[in-house]
Amino acid sequence: MADRLVVWLYDTPVAELTPRPEFRIQLEWRPEGIERWGLGHPVLSVGLPIGAAIGPRDVRGLDFFENILPEGLALARMAALAGVRGVDTYGILRAFGRDCAGAIMMIPDGERPGGNETSGYSPMAPGGLRRVISALDVAPLGAAPERGFRPSLAGFQRKLLLGRAADGTWRLPYGDAPSTWILKPDGSHSMAANEATCLRLAAGCGLPAAEAELLDVAGLPVLAVRRYDRRDSPSGPIPVRIHQEDGCQATLTPPGLKYEEQGGPALRDLARLLRNFGDPRDVTSLLRRTTFNMAVGNADAHAKNFSVLHEPDSAAIELAPMYDVLSTIALELTGDQGQPMRADTHLGQRVGGQADIRKVTPASLVDEALGWGIRRQAAAAVVAETLDRVLTAIPATPGDERVLAVIRGQAERVRRGLLDADPGAEFGALADLAHHARGGHVEHVHGQALLVGQHERAGIHDPDPGGQRLVVGQPGVAHRVRIQVRVAVVDPVHAPLGHQQRVGVQFQGPLHRRVVGGHVRLADAAREQHDLVALQVVQGPEPDERLRHAVDRHRGHDPDVGVGPGRERAPEHQRVHDGAQHPDVVRLGPADAPALGHPAAEVVPAADHDRDLYAEIVNGQNLLGDAGQAGRIDPGTARPRERLAAQLDENPAIARHSLVDPRPGRPR
């Protein structure tokens, strides 16, 4: 008999998996699944509907099923127990695919799922919980092939899968009985109390969240989470499995690319799934959850921390309860040598174009929601209501007081819409500025004050602004290039602009070459200017800023091309003119240069050629736009093994599986 795994879903064989060279998987549909649900039904996955044409070298099946496996040390140990390599998804699933997330069971051809006669739960001996937890490095997830329990569950963190009796005692599953609880013991980082606090707070805010308890197992904090993909059976003692898939599975993204900056799904991709395959009201629910994550300081929310449920008799998906919610900014992390580490504040998924949780504001959240199809007024109301609920629920939430205090400060900062990292961008006297604007008003875009309207001369060059910089502009699109809502910054005292009635920026032409480490012409208003090089690959990355997305889909290195002030000064800039009546581009700082592969200023005239300037592109500080469109990068000369972007690395690894933590400073 050929080596073949049958994928069972709701007691129906729906597909067959067979191994192929280069550790690929061939997927073929079973007639029983087609007969029950019909061609094109998304009950298995919205990204892999039943009957979808699958070619011999198609990786969609592999992309879906490898997301069932854990990551890191657990994956390596399971591969060793199965006698296969860590990249052999089929081989690991053959050994550990009978109890997975959702309702999937992967069983060798010729076998059937075990019934009540051969499956169940056995009581745990006194002290057994501590012993099983201590053995997780040897038996990941509590796997016990000797009693037929062969589970798999995604994630880096150590986990134990158990059953639980009605009286609260823990039970060991055997045969094909599903695990009903996930236990997550503290490791090198203390996270159990943090996650328990966040999940309780979410429930206190009226958000659907996984039920959680904080246990003390012989002095070890352990978070116990009840599985929402398991339900009591009306016809027997064995619970039933409810199918689910996470955001990587639904978008057919390998687990090694779960972060947006690595090429993984963005929030808008998940919102599109809900709008196209589920209840459109779940899109608003996603906004509430995103706002909650920002309010509690959860920078590690990524596509695998988002899931949808598939009921057996419905083609519609449903947003699953929240899980894996941490206040990452409240974590007290230590390195391998015990040294303190600062938690990574880079977001797993951008919010309104912001990549750092410290810079997210209500305006960022509203901007993000606009891209999902939610109207501005409705989005603003949801964001404000959710922030108010968080702050109101904190006093009544049982949990870690230090974590709650950090969350309170973060939620208040987000609600204020202040940018702690750049307070000078805020206006000190908004009322005075509005007074100077004829028919103008002050708004906030990404936490920076934005003055909208036609300005008197005093409103631009007069030193009335309370901050160091005046932010002006109006959203727009230039040369059919998608630019997310952004703000161009102009010095408030800028003599060459004193005669202008309206101020803005307008990019006229593309760069003739894509530059890293080279010189980018930054247009200046009516004067020559020495500017730093805009983008430069240095011997090591800047610590906090990276180019995003420009990474091959199957490579595992985090892009670490530094973005920021260069190490040298560029040659003297000279004004150029193409003979057309175009406005000058207001000078941007060295870190404000256009991103690779996008149109940028090349030809600019003198300031007197056009009296009125119009802001067509805003937020010149960060014109990365959709960096997934960036072209290949010429790094210039560099020594081998320098930390460059993935496609520049001398020996890039194929990271379909994550055997090591791809993002230091992230909780695992």
N, C-alpha and C positions, 0 to 999 in steps of 0.2 A: 504494500500500500504506500502511495506517495506521502511524503512528509507534508502534512497540511493541517492548518488550524481552522476550526469553524467558529465564526463569530455569532454568538447567540445573543438575542435581544428580546426581552419580554417573551421568553420561552419559545422563540422562533429563530431558526438558523437564517441569518440574513446575508452572510458573506463568507468567503473562504480566503485564507491567506496562505501563500506558498513562498518559500525563500527564493531569492534570485541572486545572481552574482553581485559583488560589490555591496553586500548587505542591504540590497533593496528588497521590497516586498511586492509581490503581485497580488492584487485584489480581484476577486471574481464574485459576482452576485449570485446568491442562491435563489432558486425559483420560489421557495417557500416565502421568503421575504417579499418578493415582487407580488406574489399572489395575495399576501395579507395587506400590504400597504399600497401597492401600485408603484409604477415607475415615476421617479421624480419626487417621491415623498421624502421629507427631510427628517424622519424620525431618528435616524442614526446621526446625521450631522447636516446642518444647513449648507456646509461647504462640500459635502459628499452625499448628495441625495441618492436614493436607491436607484440602481440601474444606470448611474452615470457611466459614460464610456471611459474605460481605464486602459491605457496603452501599456505595452510591456516595459517601457522605461518611465512610466508615470510615477511620480513620487508623492502624489496626493494621499495614497493609502499610508505610506510611511509617515508623512507629515502628521496625519491624524493619529495613528496608533502609537507612535513613539511618545506622544504627549501623555500617555497613560503611565509611563515609567517615571520613577523618581530621578533625582539628580545627585551629583556629588558622590560621597562615600557609599551611600545606600545603593546606588546604581552599580558602582564598581563591585561591591560585595555580592549583589544579586547575580551579576555576570559571572563572578567566580563560582558561586554555588551552582549555576547552570552549566558551567564548563564552557563558556563562550566568551568572546571579546565584548568590551563595553559598548561597541558600536553595533552589535548584533541585536537589533530590536526584536527580530523574529525569535531568535534563540532565547532571549530573556522572557518574552511574553509566553513562549511555549512552557516555560518552567513556572512562571508567576503571573498568569493571566486569568485566574478563575474568580478573583474578587477585586474588582477595579472600581474606579469612580464611575457612577452612573449604573446602568443596568447591563453593561457589556460583560460577557463571559467568553473567554477564548479557550476552547477545549479541543484536544486532538480529534481528528476525524475518526468517526466510529464510536465515540463516546457521547453521552448525554449528561446534562447537568444533574447532579445528585438530588434526590428527593428527600422528604422528611425521614425516610428510613435510614439513610446513610449520612445525614447532615444534622448538625445541632450545635449545642454549646455545653461545655463541661465546666463544673465549678473550679475556681482557682483556689489553690491551697493557701493557708495563711502565709503571709510574706511573699506570696507568688508574684504580686505586682511589682515589687521592688526588684525581684530576680529577673523578670522578663524585661523590665526597663534597662537593667544593667547589661543585658545580653543583646541590645539592639544593634551594636556594631557587628555582632556575629550573625544575628538573625534579623535583618532589617524588617521593619513593620510588624515584627512578631511572627514572621513566617515560620511555619512548622510543617514541612512536607510529610513528616511521619504521621500526622493526623489529617493530611489532605488540605491543609490551609495554605494556599499559595496566592498571596495578595500582591497587588501593585497599586501605588498611589503616588501622584506627582509631588514634587517639592524637594527642596534642599534639606529642610530641617528634619531631625530625627523624629519618627512617629511610631506609635504602637497602635495597632488596630485590634479592638476587642468587641465583645458583646456585653450586654448588661441585663441583669434580671430586673423584674419589677420592684424588688426590694432594694435595688441600688448596688448589689454585689456584682463584681466583674466576672465575666465568663470568657472562656477560650473557645473561639469558633473551631469546628472541625468539619471536614468534608466541604461541601459547597455552601454552608451557612454564611450569610453575609455579615461582615463586621458592621456594627451600628454606632460605635464611638471611636473617635480619634484622640489619642493621648499624646501630648507634645511636652516632653520633659525639658526643663531648662538645661542648656549646655554651657558653652563658654560665655554666652551672652544671656542675661536675665530678661526673658521676654514673656514668660507665662503670665505674670501679673499684669503686664502692660496690655497684652492682647485681651485678657479677660476684662480689663477695665474698659477698653475701647468697644468691645462687643456689647457689654452692658450699657454703655453710654448710647450706642447706636439704637438698642432696643428702647431705651428711655426717650429717644428722640422720635420714636414711632417708625423707625426703619426696620424692615425685616432683616434679622441677623441670626446667625447660627446660635443655638443654645450652648452656653459654656459654663463650666465650673472650674474653680481653682482648687487643686488638691495639694495636700502635703503628704508626700510618700517618703517616710523616714527622713524628713528634713529637706527633701528635694521638691521644689515647686513644679507642679505638673498641670498643664492646661488640658482639661477634658472637654471635647467639642462633640456634641451629638450630630450625627450625620443627617443632613436634610434629604439626602438621596436614598434613604431607607424609611419604610413605613410598615406599621403593623399589618399583618395579613388578617383578613376577615375569616380565613378558612383554615388557619393552622398556626403553630408556634413559630414558624420561620418567617421573619420579616421579608417583605418584597423589596426589590430594587427598583428605583425610579431613575430613568436615564437622564444624564446631564452631559454637557460638554463645555469646556472652558473656551476662552476667547481665542487661544491659539488653535485649538481644534476646529472651531467654527470658521476660522479664516485660513485653515490649512497652513499654519506657520510652525516651523520646527521649534521645540521648546528652548533651544539655545538662543532664539531671537525673540524672547518674550518681551523685552523692553523696546519701546518705540525707537530709542536712539540707536538700537542695533538693527533696525529695519522691521521691528514687530508692529502689531496693530496699534493704531492710535485710538483715542476715545471716539473720534468721529466714525471709525470703522465699526466699533461696537454699537454705537447709536444707530448706524445704518442697519445692522443686523436686527435690532429690536424693531425698527420701523418697518422693515421689509418682511419679517417673518413672525412678528409677535404683536402684542398690543401696543399701539403707539403711546399709550400712557406710560409704558415702561421707559420710554425715552426721558420723560420728566423724572421718573424714579432714578434713572441713571444720573441725572443732574444733581438730585438730592444727595446721592451717594458720593459723587465727586466732590460736592461742596463739603460734605461731612469729612471726607478724607483730607481735604485741605485744612479744615478747621482743627482736626486732631493732630495734624502734622505727619500724615502718612505719605511719605515720598516714595514708598516701595510698591504702590499699587501698579500692577501691570496686567497684561492680558490674561495670565493664568490665575489671577485673583478675581476674575470675572467669569461667571458661568450662567448658562441658561438650562432650563429643564424641558424635557420632551416627554409629554404624557403619551401613553401607548395609542390612544384613539384620537389624537388631535395632531393636525399639521402645524399648529401654532406653537411657538416657543414662549417660555415664561422666564422672566428674570429671577435667578436663584437668590436666596438670602445672602447677605454679606458674610464673608469669612476672611481669615488671614488679614485682619485689620490691626495695625500697630501704629502707635505714635512713634515713628522712627526718630523724630527730633528729640524725644525724651529718653531714648536708649542710652545707656552708659556702656559703651563698647570698649573692649580692650583687644590689643593685638596678640600675636603668638607669644610675645615675650612679656605680656602683662602690661604693656604701655597703653595709656589712654588713647582712644581713637575718636575722631569726630565723625559722627554719622553723616553719611552721604546725603546731601539735600537735593541732588538732582532727581527730578521726577521720572518715575518709570514710564509715564505718559504725559506729554505736554498738556498744559491747560491754557487755552487762549494764547498759544504761542510761547508761554513761559516754560522754561526748562528747569527752574529752580523753585522749590516750594516757598522759599523766603520772599519771592517776588510775586506770588499769586495774590490777586486782589479780587473783590467782587466783580470788577470790570473784566478781569481775565476769565472768570467763570461765565459771565454773560456772553463774552465774545466766543467762547468755546461752544456754548449752547446755540448761538446763532448759526454756527456751522452745522448743527444737527437739525435745523429747521424749526427751532423753538423761537417764538417771537421775543423781542427784546424785553418788553414790559413783563411778559409772563416769566421769562428767565430771571429777571431781576427780582421778581416777587418770590420765586422759589429759593433763590440764593439767600435773600434776606431772611425769609422764614426759617430756613434750615440753620443758618448761623444763630438766630435767636433761640431756636430750640436747643441747640448744643449748649449755649451759655445758660439757659434756663434749667437744663437737665443735669448739669454738673453737680450742683449741691446735693441732689437726691441720689446720685449714682454711687453705689458701693464699689470701692476699688482702691488702687494705689494712689495715695494723696499726692505724692510728688508728680506722678504722671498726670493726674487731674489738674494740678497747678500749671504744668507746662501746657496742657491742652487749653486751659482757660486763657493763658497769655497768647497762644497762637490764634485762637478763635477771635479774641478781641482785636488782634493785629489785622487779621484778614477782614474783619468787619469794618475796621477803620479805613481799610484800603491804603495803608501807608507802606512805603517801600523802605524797610529798615536799611537795605543795602545802599540806597541812594537818596537820602533825605533831601539833598539839595535840589532834586528835581521837583519837589513840591512847592507850590506857591505859598508865600507867607501872608499875603493879603488878597484873597480871591475876590472880595467885594470891590477892592480898588481896581483890580484888573477888569472885572466885569463893567465897572463904571467907564473905563477907558474904551471899551469895545462898543462900537455903534451897532446896536442890535445883537450884541454878542452875549455869550454865556459861557460858563465854565463847566466842563465835564471831566470825568476821569477815564482814561484809557490805560489799562495795565498799571494802574496805580499812579500815573503821572497826570497832573492837571493839564487839560487841553482847552485852550481858549478858542472858541469857534465864533466867527463873525468877521465883519470888516472893521479894521482897526484905525483909529486916529494915529497920527504920527507919534504922539507921546506914548501910545500903548506899546510901541515896539522898541524904540531906542532910549526911552526915558528910564532911569534906574528905579522905577517903581516896583518891579517884581521883587518879592521877598526872597525868592530862591536865587541860586546862581545861574540858572538857565531858564529860558522861556520856551515853552513847548507849544508849537503852533502846527496846524495842519488840518487837513480834511481827508478822510479815507478815499482811496481811489485805486485804479489799476493802470499801470503804464506798460505799453507795448505787449499787452495780452499776457503778462507774466503775473501769476498769482502771488500776491504779497499779503500776508496776514496783517490784521489791523495793527498798525505800528505808528510811532510818533517820531517826527524829526525835531531835533533840538537845536535851538539858535541861542547864541549868547545874548542876554538882554541888552547889553550895551555894545552895539556893533555899528560903528560909525558908517561904514559903507552902505548899510541898509537903512539909514535914517530917512532917506527920501521915499522909501517904498510905503505904499498904503496897505498892501497886503503881502504877507511873507509866506514862503513855502519852498518846496523843492520840486524839481522836475528832472527826471533822468531822461537823457535824450538818445543815447546809443549804447550798443554793447561794447564791452571790452574785447579787444582783438585776441586776447589770450587769457587763459585761466591761470591765475597766479597763486603760487604758494612760495613764500620766501622772495618774491620779486617785488617790483614797485608798481603800485596802483596809483593812477592819477586821481587825486581827490580835488575836485573843483573848488576854487576859492572865490569869494566875492571881491573882485576888483583889486586884488593884491596878490603878490607872490607869497608862497608859504612853504616853509620846510616842514614836512610831515614825516612821521615814522612810517616804516613799511607796515602795511596793513595786516597781512597774514604771513606767518613764517613758521616753518617746521624747525624747531630747535632740537637740541640734543635730548631733551626730555619734555614732557607735556606740561603746560601750565596746570596748576593744581585744580582749578575749579571750572575752567572753560574748555569745551571740546567742540569740534565739528560734529554735527549729528548726522546720522543716517547714511553717510557715504561709506557704506560697508557692504561687501558681497553677502548675499543672502545665506550662504552656507559657510561663512567663515566666522570664527568665534572670537576674534580679538575685538576689544572695545576700541572704537576710534579715538586716538589720543593725540591728534594733531592740535597743537596749541593755537588758540585764537587770542590775540591781545596785542599789546604794544610790542613791536619788534625790538631786536637788539641793535639795530643800526638805523641811521637816518636815511631817508630816501633823497634822491637828487632834488634840486630845486624845481618846484612845480611852475609851469608857465601856463598862462591863459591861452586857450585856443578858440578858434571861431570858424564856423562853417558857412558864414554869410547869411544865416537865417536869423529871424527874430525870435530867439528863444531866451528864456530867463536863465540867469546863472544858477548853478547849484550851490546852495549854502554849504559852507565847509563843514565836513564831518570830522570827528576825531579819528585817530588811527585804527581804533577797533570798530569803527563804524563803516568800514569799507564794504562794498557789495560782496555777497557770497559767491562762491565758485559757481560758474555756469549760468549766472543770471545777468540780465542786462544791467549796465551801470553807466555812470556818467563818463563820457569820453570827450565830447565836443560841447563846449560851453562858451557863450559870448560874454561880452562885457555887461556890467549891471545896467547901464543906461539904455540898453536896447529894448527893454520891455518894462513898462512902469509897474505892472501888476504881476506878482508871482502867485502861482496856485499850488497848493500842497496836493500832489498826486500820489506820492508815496509817503507813508508816515512811519515813524519809529526807525529812523536811520541807524539807531544803535545796533540793530540786529536784523540784517536783511537776508538771513538764511532762507526765508521763505520755505518752500518745499525742497529741502536739501536732498531728498531722494532723487531729484532731477540733476543733481550736481554731476559734472563729468569727471573723467579721470584726472588725477592730480599729479603734477610733475613735482616731485619733492626736491629736485636739485640733488646736490651731493649729500650723502649721509653715511655714517658708519654703520656696518651691519649690526642688527639687533637693537637699534634704537627704537623707541616706542613710537611708531608711526601708525597711521590709520591702517585698517585691516588690509586694504588692497595694496598697500605699499610695503607691508611686512615682508621680510626676506623669506620666511617660511611660515606662512599663515596656516593655522590649524583648521581642520574641518570640525566645526562644533555643532553637529546636529544633536549630540548629547553633551550636557554640561557636567564634566567630571570634576571640574574645579570651579570655585566661585568666580564668575566673570566680572564681578563688580565689588572690589574691596570696599569696606565701609558700609556694606549692605547687611541687614540682619538675615540670618539663615537658620 
